[in-house]
């Protein structure tokens, strides 16, 4: 082969290789985008799970306190239900209406 034939052969092989890479990239691009979306969804769900686990731990601690600590029961009855002892007066503050 002449130098032109060798040069031309290399250029054609390079172009075929680039076309193959481009075709493979275009074929797998939707799969890559789908994978990225699934990873983002997984990350969102993991963050939600972690938040729910923290809330669950807090509620478990509160539940145990209400089962075992009479002062916790009294405090909750005062705060949530507005209960008071017979010799106490309850004062409630409300937000002013606009």
PyMOL commands that set and color helices and strands:
alter all, ss='L'
color gray80, all
select helices_A, chain A and resi 3-68+70-81
alter helices_A, ss='H'
color red, helices_A
deselect
rebuild
show_as cartoon
